[in-house]
Amino acid sequence: MDNLFFSDLGVGHGKDRLVKTKLHLVARAVFATIILSTPALFAGSEYDISKETPPAPPQPWCETPETLEIRIGAPGWLAGVSGDVGVKGVVSDVDVRFDQMFRHLTHVPIAISADIRYRRWEFFGDGQYMEVGDSATLPGLLFTNANVHLKSGLAEAFLGYRLINCDKASLSLFAGARYSYMSGKIEIFDNGDARLPILRELLGLPKSLEDSGSIDWVDPVVGARGRVKVWKATLLYAEGDVGGFDANSGSAFEVSRQGLTLVKTPVSSEDWSYQVQGGLEFQVTRWLWTQVGWRYLKYDFVSGGFTNKTALNGPFVQGGVNF
């Protein structure tokens, strides 16, 4: 370009050189403008810029995920059970920590989960059934040993809508229902003291007491959940909900002994449940994923002669496939 515009200009000195330099810069700017505005005029020449690759546009932070996603999982919740359990008004305390669960399980837990998303709409749920047993020492001379056998099951299903629907992050509000089942059996035995048979016979007390019963109920539930990608195929997830809202509350009672008489005492009835969970999720392959975290579910349920004021609390591991 210098030869094109300044082939007839010699090398000057002083002001002439300054003027020529300014003209040189102005000419370069004008020539560059012409090339950029009319590239077709210079096609095939040394000034052809048509083959230059333009820079790639920056990728947006929020990339919309695929329209449909289906996830099936097999959760493993090693939940300890603690709190008060009542059957036909007889209330007993149970306390089995999650690290003791294998010693108290009477059956292998059954659990499954499913999660379906179409655009921003989500339908998901899970279920679990578990049986545990525990023993306790009771104060007093006549009855000192007790066994508590507790069966518990839950199934929950929710419909959610994503307020944030990105591949790297999501946030959903959801509503649905949680079905709960509780069956309890309480066995109370004498302490085997040979000095007490006559006293027990005079009081008309049997060698053992046993009571059992079951109940199920459905709670309305609302909550929120979300996840965010923290590194490559690793995500942080969290979920929380509240249910019950006294939907199944009514009258309730407990049974207590006054002398040799069993007395029903009215107590406050309530129906609430609270749940929080969270942890890390790893996309192991394109089709396989796993979650490692913690889950806590608290019941405050008292209705009729049944009491379930227990907390299920422990580590949570889940593996599954996605389509």
The 8 nearest C-alpha neighbors of each residue, nearest first, counted from 0:
[[1, 3, 2, 4, 27, 30, 5, 26],
 [0, 2, 3, 4, 5, 6, 23, 27],
 [3, 1, 6, 5, 0, 4, 7, 8],
 [4, 2, 0, 1, 5, 6, 7, 26],
 [3, 5, 2, 1, 6, 0, 26, 23],
 [6, 4, 8, 2, 7, 1, 3, 23],
 [5, 7, 2, 8, 4, 3, 1, 9],
 [8, 6, 5, 9, 4, 2, 3, 10],
 [9, 7, 5, 6, 10, 19, 11, 4],
 [10, 8, 11, 7, 6, 5, 16, 19],
 [9, 11, 8, 12, 16, 15, 19, 7],
 [10, 12, 16, 15, 9, 13, 14, 19],
 [11, 13, 16, 15, 14, 10, 17, 9],
 [12, 14, 16, 15, 17, 11, 18, 19],
 [13, 15, 17, 16, 18, 12, 11, 19],
 [16, 14, 18, 11, 17, 13, 12, 19],
 [15, 17, 11, 19, 12, 14, 18, 13],
 [18, 16, 14, 20, 19, 15, 21, 13],
 [19, 17, 15, 21, 20, 16, 14, 22],
 [18, 20, 22, 16, 17, 21, 23, 15],
 [21, 19, 23, 17, 18, 22, 16, 24],
 [22, 20, 24, 18, 23, 19, 25, 17],
 [21, 23, 19, 25, 20, 24, 26, 18],
 [22, 24, 20, 26, 21, 25, 19, 27],
 [25, 23, 27, 21, 26, 22, 20, 28],
 [26, 24, 22, 28, 27, 23, 29, 21],
 [25, 27, 29, 23, 28, 24, 30, 22],
 [28, 26, 30, 24, 25, 29, 31, 23],
 [29, 27, 31, 25, 26, 30, 32, 24],
 [30, 28, 26, 32, 31, 27, 25, 33],
 [29, 31, 27, 33, 32, 28, 26, 34],
 [32, 30, 34, 28, 33, 29, 27, 35],
 [33, 31, 29, 35, 30, 34, 36, 28],
 [32, 34, 30, 36, 31, 35, 37, 29],
 [35, 33, 31, 38, 37, 32, 36, 30],
 [34, 36, 32, 33, 38, 37, 31, 48],
 [35, 37, 33, 34, 32, 38, 31, 39],
 [38, 36, 34, 39, 35, 33, 40, 41],
 [37, 39, 34, 40, 41, 35, 36, 42],
 [38, 40, 42, 41, 37, 47, 49, 34],
 [41, 39, 38, 42, 37, 34, 47, 43],
 [40, 42, 47, 39, 44, 38, 46, 43],
 [43, 41, 47, 39, 44, 40, 38, 49],
 [42, 44, 47, 41, 45, 46, 39, 40],
 [45, 43, 46, 47, 41, 42, 40, 48],
 [44, 46, 47, 43, 41, 42, 48, 0],
 [45, 47, 44, 41, 48, 34, 42, 43],
 [48, 46, 42, 41, 44, 45, 49, 43],
 [49, 47, 50, 51, 46, 38, 42, 35],
 [48, 50, 51, 47, 38, 42, 39, 52],
 [51, 49, 48, 52, 47, 53, 42, 43],
 [50, 52, 48, 49, 53, 47, 54, 46],
 [53, 51, 50, 54, 49, 55, 48, 56],
 [52, 54, 51, 55, 56, 50, 49, 48],
 [55, 53, 56, 52, 57, 51, 58, 50],
 [56, 54, 57, 53, 58, 52, 59, 51],
 [55, 57, 54, 58, 53, 59, 52, 60],
 [58, 56, 55, 59, 54, 60, 61, 62],
 [57, 59, 56, 60, 62, 55, 61, 63],
 [60, 58, 61, 62, 57, 56, 63, 165],
 [61, 59, 62, 58, 167, 165, 166, 57],
 [62, 60, 165, 59, 63, 166, 167, 168],
 [61, 63, 165, 166, 60, 59, 64, 167],
 [62, 64, 165, 166, 61, 164, 65, 66],
 [65, 63, 166, 165, 62, 66, 164, 118],
 [64, 66, 67, 63, 68, 118, 166, 117],
 [65, 67, 118, 117, 64, 68, 116, 63],
 [68, 66, 117, 65, 116, 118, 69, 115],
 [67, 69, 116, 115, 322, 117, 70, 66],
 [70, 68, 115, 322, 321, 114, 116, 71],
 [69, 71, 321, 114, 320, 113, 115, 322],
 [72, 70, 113, 319, 320, 112, 321, 114],
 [73, 71, 319, 112, 318, 74, 111, 113],
 [72, 74, 111, 318, 317, 319, 112, 110],
 [75, 73, 317, 110, 316, 111, 72, 76],
 [74, 76, 316, 317, 315, 77, 73, 110],
 [75, 77, 315, 78, 314, 74, 316, 313],
 [76, 78, 313, 314, 97, 75, 315, 79],
 [79, 77, 313, 312, 97, 311, 76, 80],
 [78, 97, 80, 96, 312, 95, 311, 313],
 [81, 79, 311, 95, 310, 94, 96, 78],
 [80, 82, 94, 309, 93, 310, 95, 79],
 [83, 81, 309, 308, 93, 92, 310, 94],
 [82, 84, 92, 308, 91, 309, 307, 93],
 [85, 83, 307, 306, 91, 90, 92, 308],
 [84, 86, 90, 306, 305, 89, 88, 91],
 [85, 87, 305, 89, 88, 212, 211, 304],
 [88, 86, 304, 89, 305, 85, 212, 211],
 [87, 89, 253, 304, 254, 86, 85, 252],
 [88, 90, 85, 86, 254, 87, 253, 91],
 [91, 89, 85, 84, 88, 86, 83, 92],
 [90, 92, 84, 83, 85, 93, 89, 147],
 [91, 93, 83, 82, 84, 94, 90, 81],
 [94, 92, 81, 82, 83, 95, 91, 133],
 [93, 95, 81, 80, 96, 82, 92, 133],
 [96, 94, 80, 79, 81, 99, 100, 97],
 [97, 95, 79, 99, 98, 80, 100, 94],
 [96, 79, 98, 100, 78, 99, 313, 77],
 [97, 99, 96, 100, 101, 79, 77, 95],
 [100, 98, 96, 97, 102, 101, 95, 103],
 [99, 101, 97, 103, 102, 98, 104, 79],
 [102, 100, 104, 103, 99, 98, 97, 77],
 [101, 103, 100, 99, 104, 105, 98, 132],
 [104, 102, 100, 132, 131, 101, 105, 133],
 [103, 105, 131, 101, 106, 102, 100, 130],
 [104, 106, 131, 130, 103, 132, 107, 129],
 [107, 105, 104, 130, 108, 129, 131, 109],
 [106, 108, 109, 104, 105, 129, 130, 128],
 [109, 107, 129, 128, 106, 110, 127, 130],
 [108, 110, 128, 127, 107, 129, 111, 126],
 [109, 111, 127, 126, 74, 73, 108, 128],
 [112, 110, 73, 125, 126, 74, 72, 127],
 [113, 111, 125, 72, 124, 71, 73, 126],
 [114, 112, 71, 123, 124, 70, 72, 125],
 [113, 115, 123, 70, 69, 122, 71, 124],
 [116, 114, 69, 122, 121, 68, 123, 70],
 [117, 115, 121, 68, 120, 67, 118, 122],
 [118, 116, 67, 120, 66, 119, 121, 68],
 [117, 119, 66, 120, 116, 67, 65, 121],
 [118, 120, 161, 160, 117, 164, 121, 116],
 [121, 119, 160, 117, 116, 118, 159, 161],
 [122, 120, 116, 159, 115, 158, 160, 117],
 [121, 123, 158, 115, 157, 114, 159, 116],
 [124, 122, 114, 113, 157, 156, 115, 121],
 [123, 125, 156, 155, 113, 112, 157, 114],
 [124, 126, 112, 111, 155, 154, 113, 156],
 [125, 127, 154, 153, 110, 111, 155, 112],
 [126, 128, 110, 109, 153, 152, 154, 129],
 [127, 129, 152, 109, 108, 151, 153, 110],
 [128, 130, 108, 151, 150, 152, 127, 131],
 [129, 131, 150, 105, 149, 106, 104, 151],
 [132, 130, 104, 103, 149, 105, 148, 150],
 [131, 133, 148, 103, 147, 149, 104, 105],
 [134, 132, 147, 146, 103, 148, 135, 93],
 [135, 133, 146, 145, 147, 132, 136, 144],
 [134, 136, 145, 144, 146, 137, 133, 147],
 [135, 137, 144, 143, 145, 138, 134, 142],
 [138, 136, 143, 144, 135, 139, 142, 145],
 [137, 139, 143, 136, 140, 142, 141, 144],
 [140, 138, 141, 142, 143, 137, 190, 136],
 [141, 139, 142, 143, 138, 190, 189, 195],
 [140, 142, 189, 139, 143, 190, 199, 195],
 [143, 141, 189, 188, 190, 140, 144, 139],
 [142, 144, 137, 190, 136, 189, 138, 139],
 [145, 143, 136, 188, 187, 137, 142, 135],
 [144, 146, 187, 135, 186, 134, 188, 136],
 [147, 145, 134, 186, 133, 185, 135, 187],
 [146, 148, 185, 133, 132, 184, 134, 149],
 [149, 147, 132, 184, 183, 131, 133, 185],
 [150, 148, 183, 131, 130, 182, 132, 147],
 [151, 149, 130, 182, 181, 129, 183, 131],
 [152, 150, 181, 129, 180, 128, 130, 149],
 [151, 153, 128, 180, 127, 179, 129, 181],
 [152, 154, 179, 178, 126, 127, 180, 128],
 [155, 153, 126, 178, 177, 125, 127, 179],
 [154, 156, 177, 124, 125, 176, 178, 126],
 [155, 157, 124, 175, 123, 176, 177, 125],
 [158, 156, 175, 174, 123, 122, 124, 173],
 [159, 157, 122, 173, 174, 121, 175, 123],
 [158, 160, 173, 121, 172, 120, 171, 122],
 [159, 161, 120, 171, 119, 172, 121, 162],
 [162, 160, 171, 119, 163, 170, 164, 120],
 [161, 163, 170, 171, 160, 164, 172, 169],
 [164, 162, 169, 170, 161, 165, 171, 168],
 [165, 163, 169, 161, 63, 162, 119, 168],
 [166, 164, 63, 61, 168, 62, 167, 169],
 [165, 167, 64, 62, 63, 168, 61, 164],
 [168, 166, 228, 165, 227, 61, 169, 62],
 [169, 167, 227, 165, 226, 166, 228, 164],
 [170, 168, 163, 164, 225, 226, 165, 227],
 [169, 171, 225, 163, 161, 162, 224, 226],
 [172, 170, 161, 160, 224, 223, 162, 225],
 [171, 173, 223, 159, 160, 222, 161, 224],
 [174, 172, 159, 158, 222, 221, 223, 157],
 [175, 173, 221, 157, 220, 158, 222, 159],
 [174, 176, 157, 220, 156, 219, 158, 221],
 [175, 177, 219, 220, 218, 155, 156, 217],
 [178, 176, 155, 218, 217, 154, 179, 219],
 [177, 179, 217, 154, 153, 216, 155, 218],
 [180, 178, 153, 215, 216, 152, 217, 177],
 [181, 179, 215, 152, 151, 214, 153, 216],
 [182, 180, 151, 214, 213, 150, 215, 183],
 [183, 181, 213, 150, 212, 149, 214, 151],
 [182, 184, 149, 211, 212, 148, 86, 150],
 [183, 185, 211, 148, 210, 147, 149, 186],
 [184, 186, 147, 210, 209, 146, 211, 148],
 [185, 187, 209, 146, 145, 208, 147, 188],
 [188, 186, 145, 208, 207, 144, 209, 146],
 [189, 187, 207, 144, 142, 145, 206, 190],
 [190, 188, 142, 191, 141, 206, 143, 207],
 [189, 191, 143, 192, 142, 144, 188, 141],
 [190, 192, 189, 193, 195, 188, 194, 141],
 [191, 193, 194, 190, 195, 189, 196, 140],
 [194, 192, 195, 191, 196, 190, 197, 189],
 [193, 195, 192, 196, 197, 198, 191, 199],
 [194, 196, 198, 193, 197, 192, 199, 141],
 [197, 195, 199, 198, 200, 194, 193, 192],
 [198, 196, 200, 199, 195, 201, 194, 202],
 [199, 197, 201, 195, 200, 196, 202, 194],
 [198, 200, 196, 202, 204, 197, 201, 203],
 [199, 201, 197, 203, 198, 202, 196, 204],
 [200, 202, 198, 203, 199, 197, 204, 196],
 [203, 201, 199, 200, 204, 198, 259, 197],
 [202, 204, 200, 201, 199, 205, 198, 259],
 [203, 205, 199, 202, 200, 206, 201, 207],
 [206, 204, 207, 203, 208, 199, 200, 189],
 [205, 207, 189, 188, 204, 208, 199, 142],
 [208, 206, 188, 205, 187, 189, 209, 186],
 [209, 207, 187, 186, 188, 205, 210, 206],
 [208, 210, 186, 185, 187, 207, 211, 184],
 [209, 211, 185, 184, 186, 208, 86, 212],
 [212, 210, 184, 183, 86, 185, 209, 213],
 [211, 213, 182, 183, 86, 184, 87, 214],
 [214, 212, 182, 181, 183, 215, 211, 180],
 [213, 215, 181, 180, 182, 216, 212, 305],
 [216, 214, 180, 179, 181, 213, 217, 178],
 [215, 217, 179, 178, 218, 180, 214, 247],
 [216, 218, 178, 177, 179, 176, 219, 215],
 [219, 217, 243, 177, 176, 242, 220, 178],
 [220, 218, 176, 242, 243, 175, 177, 217],
 [219, 221, 242, 176, 175, 174, 241, 218],
 [222, 220, 174, 240, 241, 173, 242, 175],
 [221, 223, 240, 173, 239, 172, 241, 174],
 [222, 224, 172, 171, 239, 238, 173, 240],
 [225, 223, 238, 171, 237, 170, 239, 172],
 [226, 224, 170, 169, 237, 236, 171, 238],
 [225, 227, 236, 235, 169, 168, 237, 234],
 [226, 228, 168, 235, 234, 167, 229, 169],
 [229, 227, 234, 167, 230, 233, 168, 235],
 [228, 230, 234, 233, 227, 235, 231, 232],
 [229, 231, 233, 228, 232, 234, 227, 235],
 [230, 232, 233, 229, 228, 234, 282, 281],
 [233, 231, 282, 281, 230, 234, 228, 283],
 [234, 232, 281, 230, 231, 280, 229, 228],
 [235, 233, 228, 280, 229, 227, 279, 236],
 [234, 236, 279, 226, 227, 278, 280, 228],
 [237, 235, 226, 277, 278, 225, 279, 234],
 [238, 236, 277, 225, 224, 276, 226, 278],
 [239, 237, 224, 276, 275, 223, 277, 225],
 [238, 240, 275, 274, 222, 223, 224, 276],
 [239, 241, 222, 274, 221, 273, 223, 220],
 [242, 240, 273, 220, 221, 272, 222, 274],
 [243, 241, 220, 272, 219, 271, 218, 244],
 [242, 244, 271, 218, 270, 245, 219, 246],
 [243, 245, 246, 271, 242, 270, 219, 218],
 [246, 244, 270, 248, 243, 247, 269, 271],
 [245, 247, 244, 243, 248, 270, 218, 219],
 [248, 246, 245, 270, 249, 216, 243, 269],
 [247, 249, 269, 245, 268, 270, 246, 302],
 [250, 248, 268, 302, 247, 251, 303, 269],
 [249, 251, 303, 268, 302, 248, 252, 267],
 [252, 250, 303, 302, 268, 266, 304, 265],
 [251, 253, 265, 266, 264, 304, 88, 303],
 [254, 252, 88, 264, 263, 89, 304, 265],
 [253, 255, 263, 88, 89, 262, 264, 261],
 [256, 254, 262, 261, 263, 253, 257, 264],
 [257, 255, 261, 260, 262, 258, 259, 254],
 [258, 256, 260, 259, 261, 255, 262, 254],
 [257, 259, 260, 256, 261, 255, 262, 202],
 [258, 260, 257, 256, 261, 202, 203, 204],
 [261, 259, 257, 258, 256, 262, 255, 263],
 [262, 260, 256, 255, 257, 254, 259, 263],
 [261, 263, 255, 254, 256, 260, 264, 257],
 [264, 262, 254, 253, 252, 255, 265, 261],
 [263, 265, 253, 252, 254, 262, 266, 255],
 [266, 264, 252, 251, 253, 263, 267, 250],
 [267, 265, 252, 251, 264, 268, 253, 250],
 [266, 268, 251, 269, 265, 250, 301, 252],
 [267, 269, 301, 248, 302, 251, 249, 250],
 [270, 268, 248, 301, 300, 245, 271, 267],
 [269, 271, 245, 300, 243, 248, 299, 247],
 [272, 270, 243, 299, 244, 242, 245, 298],
 [273, 271, 298, 242, 297, 243, 241, 299],
 [272, 274, 241, 297, 296, 240, 242, 298],
 [273, 275, 296, 240, 239, 295, 297, 241],
 [276, 274, 239, 295, 238, 294, 240, 296],
 [277, 275, 294, 238, 293, 237, 295, 239],
 [276, 278, 237, 236, 292, 293, 238, 294],
 [277, 279, 292, 236, 291, 235, 293, 237],
 [280, 278, 235, 291, 234, 290, 236, 292],
 [279, 281, 290, 234, 289, 233, 235, 291],
 [280, 282, 233, 289, 288, 283, 232, 290],
 [283, 281, 288, 232, 284, 287, 233, 289],
 [282, 284, 288, 287, 281, 285, 289, 232],
 [285, 283, 287, 286, 282, 288, 281, 232],
 [284, 286, 287, 282, 283, 321, 288, 320],
 [285, 287, 321, 284, 320, 322, 288, 283],
 [288, 286, 320, 284, 283, 319, 285, 282],
 [289, 287, 282, 283, 319, 281, 318, 320],
 [288, 290, 318, 281, 317, 280, 319, 282],
 [291, 289, 280, 317, 316, 279, 281, 318],
 [290, 292, 316, 279, 278, 315, 280, 317],
 [293, 291, 278, 315, 277, 314, 279, 316],
 [292, 294, 314, 315, 276, 277, 313, 278],
 [295, 293, 276, 313, 312, 315, 275, 314],
 [294, 296, 312, 275, 274, 311, 276, 297],
 [297, 295, 274, 311, 310, 273, 312, 275],
 [296, 298, 310, 273, 272, 309, 311, 274],
 [297, 299, 272, 308, 309, 300, 271, 310],
 [300, 298, 308, 271, 270, 272, 307, 269],
 [299, 301, 270, 307, 269, 298, 306, 308],
 [302, 300, 306, 268, 269, 305, 307, 251],
 [301, 303, 251, 268, 305, 248, 250, 304],
 [304, 302, 251, 305, 250, 252, 301, 249],
 [303, 305, 87, 88, 252, 251, 86, 302],
 [306, 304, 86, 85, 302, 303, 301, 87],
 [305, 307, 85, 301, 84, 300, 308, 302],
 [308, 306, 84, 300, 309, 83, 299, 301],
 [309, 307, 299, 83, 298, 82, 300, 306],
 [308, 310, 82, 81, 298, 307, 83, 297],
 [309, 311, 297, 81, 296, 80, 312, 298],
 [312, 310, 80, 296, 78, 79, 295, 297],
 [311, 313, 295, 78, 79, 294, 310, 296],
 [312, 314, 78, 77, 97, 294, 293, 79],
 [315, 313, 293, 77, 292, 76, 294, 78],
 [314, 316, 76, 293, 292, 291, 75, 294],
 [317, 315, 291, 75, 290, 74, 76, 292],
 [318, 316, 74, 290, 289, 73, 75, 72],
 [317, 319, 289, 72, 73, 288, 290, 74],
 [318, 320, 72, 71, 288, 287, 73, 289],
 [319, 321, 287, 286, 71, 70, 288, 72],
 [322, 320, 70, 286, 69, 71, 287, 319],
 [321, 69, 68, 70, 286, 320, 67, 71]]
